[in-house]
Amino acid sequence: MRLTVRLLFALLTLSVALIATPHAFAERRALVIGNDAYVSVDPLRNAVADAKAMARALEKVGFKVAPPVLNADRERMLDAISRFPETLGGSDEAVVFYAGHAVEIKGVNYLLPVDIRGDNERNVQFNAVPLNYLLSSVADQRPKFSLMVIDACRDNPFKGNGRNVGTRGLVPAAAAAQGQMVMYSASEGQKALDRLGPDDKSPNGVFTRVFVKAIEEEGVHAGELMERVKEEVHRLAQSVQHEQLPAFYNAAVGRFYFKGPGGGVRKADDSAARGDADAAAFDAAKSADVPEAYQAYLDAFPKGRFVAAARIRIAALRKGAAPVASPSVPEEAKPGREFEDCGGCPKMVMIQGGNFDMGSPADEPDRQEREGPQRTVQIAAFAMGKTEVTRGEYRRFARDTGRSANGCYEYDGKDWKLNRALGWENPGYEQFDDHPVVCVDWDDVQAYVQWLSKRSGQTYRLASEAEWEYAARAGKSTVRHWGDGENEGCRFANGADQSARRKFNWGLPLFACDDGFAHTAPAGSYRANDFGLHDMLGNVWEWTEDCWNETYRSAPSGGSPWTDGDCSRRVVRGGSWVNDPAYVRSANRDWNRTLIRNKHLGFRVVRTMP
């Protein structure tokens, strides 16, 4: 009991230190994004140059500017946007500048990465970056002040290309959060000028050149400065018979200055404070002396003075640590025990709780940044479906509830498209009732677990992402639960292999083996992992409970679902019959829109133990 109290006190001390010290001093931080080398829509002239100019200007007035993100594809844009808010504290001042194309679709504003394709609206919705995600991710950190500058034309970049994508450029933003300003380079429906005529040699667009110059003005608070920028841009545009009036939304509290009265530029001298916080946090980690405490120190001080010592101690603790069984597991619920709560209910397997390293190490082949940073997570005992939910099991639910599920996305060789003739009973390829059910969306799955809970008298749900990976690894730290190689893939998983090559003539780097199944295989056809679970990798992707986040930074330290983030997208895990070996890995993670049904996406249930 004394040890438990001491541990909790030490962890609490560490938490207070990590929360209080990194942002006890105000900082000025900026994120700059510039896209002009578009592939499928008209390239822009000045966006990259504008981003570079803005970065230089902000640095001059004391901002710590992250390396500018230039000509970014979707992954790089999302990564930058998700990382930046993590650097902010409640006393900080933040500026985000975006230059590039944007579009509105059905009332939602999207920023366009350079690899965007405008084949159809659905494609753009899937692959563009919602502007509100950028606004809200910064606002959620509640910085003292934030300014979001969107230098994008407010007309439709897809207009006139023969595709019915969007109706116009950006619509007005949602109301700015408290403490936030939002500035657009043009009003709705307007085109932002790159230059003022053929003799204009400036490398920057009209809005950016005015904005950059205004930042240098002394003693002008941001609200007044934005109004001056509006007026000057409008005046210059009218001089060449063009309509461009920047739009400005202000919910800031108090006055913020880029350059204060008297020309002073505030630069926080925080080196001493950081040093004290570094030492205090490491002392707290040593007091707790558990991997999670040292990992918390590394997360807060990735370049701290004690990084090497923290990593050495984590390795030593993990080497000698045995899995810790959850005290919530009933005596009769022994690990590996199989049971069914009712006739026709999914067969379940008891999973013992313990610790594991979630995510992939930096040197894992085919690793994606979204799989990190790797961290230790503790999981309580739970029960998990021995296989994915089958068509036969789902049929009982559909029959009892009358739930229908029409329409499913399929790949036509170029893109995923909705086929309204498809559904879970007819996914477009041959299936039987012992195959995993597919073409079910998030709402379908939630309705199923509620029905199953009521029918069985127990609590059924989806696995959290942490629980899913813990179960998939089954105590192994290798790339897949059977090892690091791909050669044994057809014994353990239904991925894209030589049977898929024969069927679809795919040119992907497929599994070299041949399991005879080009589509789904009967559930449980492949060897189970060491926890007794089948098809954790391959066959079909599996829904989890978690909202989508681009990395594990700020993720829960335990096994609970991560319900912050983009909850219009949920994490899916495991890969499927359409995926090459890079996706059929224990650490690989992806997402699916909650309202989208796919012919390679199903689910597996978890039962919470009393």
N, C-alpha and C positions, 0 to 999 in steps of 0.2 A: 504493500500500500504506500509506504514512504517513497519507494522508487518511482511509482506511478505519479505521485504528486510532484516529486522533484522533476521528473521528465516533463510533465505538463507545464510546470512553472518555468523551466528552462526554455521550452518551445514558445511559451507566451512572451518571455523576455526577448527572445530572438525576433518574434513577430513584431513587437513594438519597436525594436531597434530598426528593423528593415522598413517598416512603414514610416517611421518618424525621420530617420536620418537622411535618406537619399534626396528628399525634397524639402528639407528644413530651410533651404535657401532657394530663392526664385531663380529660374533659368529661362532663357529665351531659346526656343527650338523651332526649327522650320523644316518642312518637307516640300521638295520641289519636283514636279513631274512634267516632262515635256515630250509629246509624241507628234512627230510629223511624217515619218516614213511609213505611211499606211500602205497596205498591200491591195486591199479590195475596195477601198474608197479613195477619193482624191487625196494625194499627199498634200501636206501643208508646207508653207514657205518658212515660217519663223518660229514654230513652237519650241524647238530645241534651243535655238538662240535666245528666245524669251526666257526659258527656264534657267539657262546659264546666267543671263543678266540679272534675273531676280535673285538667284543664289548669291551672286557677288554683292548685290545691294544690301541684302539682309545681313550678310556677314559683316559689312561695314558698320552696321548699327548694332552689332553685338549679338546676333543670333548664331547659335550653333546649328549649322545647316547640314543635314544628312547628305551623303553623296547624291547629287541629282539623279533621278531615275529618268533615263532618256530612251525614247523609242522602245517602250516596254510592252511586252506581250502581257496577256492576262495574268499569268502566274506572277510575274515580277511586280505588276501593279498591285495585285492583292496582297502580296507579301509586304511591300513597302507600306501600304495603307494599314495593314494589321500590326506591323511592328512599331510604327511611329507613335501611336497613342500610349504604348507601354513605357515610353520615355518621359511621359508627362506626369507632373504632380499638381496638387491643388493650388500651389502658389506660382505656377509657371505661366508663361506667355507663349502662345503657339501661332504660327502662320503656316498654312498649307496653300501652295500655288499649283494649279493644274493648267497646262496649255495643251490643247488638242481638240479632236472632234468629240462631239456629244450628241445625244438624241433622246427624244421623249417617246416612249411607247406606252400607251394606255395609262397615261397619267404618271408614269414613273420615269425619272431622269437617269440616264446611263452615260458614263464616261467610257470612251472607246479605246481599247488597247490597239496596238498597231496590227495585230494579227486577226482583227475582227473580220468576219465574213457576213455579208448582208444578204445571204440566200433567202432568209425568211426572218420574221420577227422572233420566232422562238429561238433561233440560233443566236440572235443578238441578245435576247434576254438571258440566255444561258451563259454567254461568254463575255458580256460587257460587265462593267463594275457599277453597281447602283450608286448614284451620287449620295443618297441618304446614308449608305453604309459609311462613306467617308465622313459625312457630317456628324453622324451619331457616334461613331467610334471615338472621335476626338471629344465630343461633348460629354460622353460617358465618363471620361477621366476628370471632368469638372476643373479644367485649368482656370486660372484667374481671368484670363482673356484668350480668345482665339479668333483668328481671322481666316476665313476660307475664301480664296480668290480663284474664280473659275474663268479662265480666259479661253472661251469656246464660242464659236458662232452659235447663234440661237435659231438658225435655220436647219433644215434636215439634210445631213450629209449624204443620205441615200436617195434623195429626191432626184428623179430624172434618170435613174439607172435601170429602170424597167422592173424594179422590185418594190413590192408593197410593204415597205418597212418603215414604221413610224409615220407620224403625220406632220411633225414639225421639230424644231430644235427644242432646247430645254424649256420646260414650263417653270414658273416661279418655284423656288425652293419651299420646302415646308418651313414653318416658322423657325427662325434661328433659336437655338437653345440660349438660356440665360448666360450672359457673358460672351456671347458669340456674335460676330459679324460675318455676313456672307456678301461677297461682291462678285457680280458678273460683268464681263467685259462689254456686254451688249444686252439690250432689252429683247423681250420675246419676239422671235421672227426675224431678227436683224442679223446681218453679217458683220463680224468684226474685221476691220480693215488691217491688211498686212502692211500697206504703204499708202502714201498720199498721192501717188502718181508715178509715172515712168521715170522721173528724175529723182525719186526718193531712194537714197542709197542706204538708209538705216537698216541694220540687220534685224531690227526688232519691229514687232507690230505696234500700231499706234497706241493701243491701251497700255502695253507693257512699258514702252518708252516714257509715257506720261507718269505711270505709277512709280517706276524706278526713280525718276527725278524727284517726285513728290516725297519719297521716303527721306530724302536728304534735308527736307525743310525742318528747321529747328522750331521747337515749341508749338507745333500744330498737333492737336490730339487727333486720333485716328478717325473719329466721326467726321470732323471738319475736313480732314485730308481726303477722305473718300468722296465727299461732296465736291471738293475742288477737282479731283480726278474726273468725276462725272462731267463737270462743266467743261473742262479742257478737252477731253476726248470728243464730246459733242461738238464743241466749237471747231476742232480740227476736221472732223468728219464733214460738217456742213460746208467747210471751205472748199471741199471737192464734191459738193452736191451729193453727199451720202448721209444716210440716217444711222447713227450709232450713238445710243445713250446707255452707258453702263447702269446696271440695276443694283441697288444697294439695300440690304436688309440688316437692321441693327437692333440687337437685343443685349448689347454690352452694358455693363454696370460700371460707372466711374469713368475715368479718363485714362486712355492709354496713349503713349507717345512712342513713335519709332525713334525720334531724336528729341530728347527733353529740352526744356527751356535752358538757354545758355549753351546749347550745343553738346551737352553731356550725353555720353553713350554709356549706359549701365552695363558693366561686365562683372558678373558676380565672381568674387575671389573665394571659391569654395574649396580650395585644395585642403586646407586644414580641417574643415568640417568633414570632407570625404574621408580623410585619413582617420579621424576619430571614429567615424561611423564604421569604417572598414574594420578597425581593431575591435570595436565593441561587438559587431556582428559575429566576428570569428570567435571571440571569447564566449558568446552565447552558444554558438554551435558546439564548441568544445564542452561546455557544461552539459548540453543535451547528449552529445556523443552518439548520435544516431545518423544514418545516411541522409534522412530527410532534412535534418538541420544543416548539415554541411552543404547539401544541394541547394537549400534556400540561400545560404551565404553565396554560393557560386552564381545563382541566378541574379542576386542583387549586386554583386561585385565581380563581374566576369573578368575584370583586369585588376582585381585586388591584390594586395601584397601577400595574401595567404592562400592563393588559388592552388598552388602545387601541394601545400600541406593538406588542404581540404580534400583534394582528389585522392591523395595517398591514403588518408584516413577512411574515405568512402570505400576504396578498394579493399582495405583490411577488414572493415566491418562486414562488407558483403561476402567476402571469402569465408568468414567464420559464421555467418548467419544462417540459421535454418528457417524454413518456412514457418510462419506463425499461424497456427490455426485460430480461426475466429471463435471467440467465446460464445457467439450466438448460435453455433451449430448444435442441434440437439444430439444427444448421445446416440440415438438410433440412426441418425443420418450420417453414416460412415461414407468417406470419400469413395467414389466409384459405384455406390449403390444405385441401381436402376429401379424406377418405379413409375406407375401411371396413377394419376389422381382420379380418373374416371374412365369408363369405357369409351374408346375412341379418342381420348386425350393423347397428346404427344407423349412419347416415352422420354422420361427425364433421367439425368445423371447428376448425382451429387458431386459438387466441386469443392474441394477444401480451400480455405482461404490461405493467404500468404503474401509475400512480397515478390515483386518482379520489376525488371527494368523495361519500362514502356517506351516504344519508339525504336529507331534504328541508330546504330553508331555511325559516325561520319564516314567510315571506310566501307560500309556495306554496299555491294554492287547494286546498281539501279536505285539507290536511295534518292528520295526527294526531300526537299527542305521541310515540307509539311509533316514529316515523320519525326521531327525533333522540336526542341531539344530533348534528348533522352533523359528520363528521370525515373526514380524509384517510386512505385505506387504500392500501397497496401490494399488488399482485396479481402473482404469478408466472405464467408462461405455462402454459396448459392447453388441452385440447381439449374441446369441448362438442358435444352432439348438435345437428345442424342443425335438427331438429324435436323435438317431444315423442315419446316412445316410442309407437309405434302398436299397434293391436290385433293386427295381423299379426305384428309383432316380439314382442309379449308371448305370442302363441299358441305360437310355437316353444318358448319357455321353459316354458310350462304343459304342453305336450305332452311335452317331454323330462323334466320333473321330476314330473309328475303332480300339481302343486299346484292346489288348488281354492280358490275365493274366493267363498263364498256370502254374501249379505246386503249391502245397500248402503243408505245413507241418501238419502232424497229429500224434497223440500219439498212439503207438502200444502196450501200456501196460508196456513198459520198457523205451522207448526213443521216442523223436520227430524225425520223418523221413519224407523226401520229397516224396510225391506221385505226380508224374507228370500228372496223370489223373484227379487230382482235380483242381478246380478253383472257382471263385466267383459264377459261375452259377451252379457248382456242388461241394459243399464243403465236400461231403461224408455223409451228412445227409439231411433230408427233410427240405427245406426252400421254402417260397413263397415271392412274391415281397414286402410284408409289413414287412418282417424280416430285421434285419440289415445286410448289406453286410459284408462279411468276405473274407479272402484270398486276401487281397489287401496290397501291400507293400508301402513303403514310396514314391517311385516315382509315383505309381498309384494315391496315395492321392494328391500329389502335382499337378499332371496333372488334376485331378478332380477340385481342387479349382481354378486353372487357367482358366479352361473351364467355371466354374460357374461364375467367375468374369467377363469374357468377355460376357457371355450370359446375365447376369443381369445388367451390367454396374456399379456394386458395387465392393468393395474390400473384397473378401472372403479368408479365410486362416484357419489354424488350431489354436486352443487355445494354449497359452503359458501354461506351467505347473501351474503357479500361478493362471492364469485365470480359468483353469480347476478346481483346488481345491476350489477356491472361489465360483464358480458356484455349485460345488458338495455339499459343506457345506450349502449353502443357508442361511447364517446367524447363523448357529449352530456351537457350539464348541464340540459337542458330537462325539462319535466314528463314527456314521453314521448319516445321516441327519434326521432319524426318532428316534434316541436315541442311548444309549449305548448297548442295548441288541440285541440279534439275533432272538428272538422269532417271531418278526413281519417281518422277512426277506422276506417271500413269498408275502407279500402285497406290498413291495416296490422294490424288486430287484430279478433278475433271477440269483441266484448263484447255487452252487452244493448242492442239497437238497435230499430228499428221492426219488424223481423221478429219480435222477442220480444214487442213490444207486441201485434201481431196474434195471436200464438199464445197468450199468457198473460194479456193484458189488464192488464199491469202498470202501475202508476201511478208508477213510479220516474222520476227525471230521466235518461232513456235517451239514448244516442247518437242524434242526429237523422237519421243516414243509415240505409240499409237494405242489408245484405249478403246477404239471402236465407237465412241460417242461423239458425234459432231455437235449435238445440242446437249440438253440435260441428260443425266443418267439417273436411274432409280436411286432414291435416297439411301445412303448406307452402302453403296456399291464398292467403295474404296476402303482401305485399311484405316482404322480409327487412330487418333493420336493417343498419347499416354494417359489422357484423362478419360478415354473411352468415347470421344466425340468424333463423328464422321463429317466429312465435307466442310470443315471449318475453312479450308482453302478450296477454291474452285466450286464447280457446279453452278451456284448462283450467288451474286452479291447478296449481302444480308443487311437489312435496316438495323440501325442501333438507335438508342434514345437521344443521343447527343446532337445539339445544334452544331453547325459547321464553324470551325475556327481554323485559320490558315496554318497555325503551328500550335504546339503545346504550351507556349508561354502563357502564364497565368492560369493554367488548367488546374482543376481540383487535385489535391494531393492524394485523395482516397479514390475509391472505386465508384463514387456517385456520378450520375450523368452531368455533363457540362451543358447547362441550360442557358448560358449567356452566349452571345454571338449571333450569327445569321440563322434564325430558326425557321426561315422559309426553305432552308436546305438542311438536311440531316445527314449525318455520317453514315456511309455504307462501307462494309468491310469484306474482305475475303477473296475478291476476284470471282471470275465466272468462266463458263465454257467459251466465252468470246475473247478471253484475255491471255496475253503472252506471259512468260515467266516473270517479267518485271513487276506485274500486278499481282501475281499469285505468290505473295510473301506475307509473313505474319505481321510485319510493320506497315505494309502499304495501306493507305487510307484514301477515301474519295468521298464524294457527296452526291446526293440526288435531290432535286426539288420535291417537296412534300406532295405536290399534286400531280406528279408525273409517274406513270406506270411504264415499266420497261420489261422487255421479254427476257432479260437476264438478271432480274432483281426480285428476290423473295425475302424470307425472314426466318428467324429461329426464336423461340421463346425462352424466357427465364422465369423461374419461380423464386420469389423472395422467401427466405426461410424465417420462421418465427424466432 
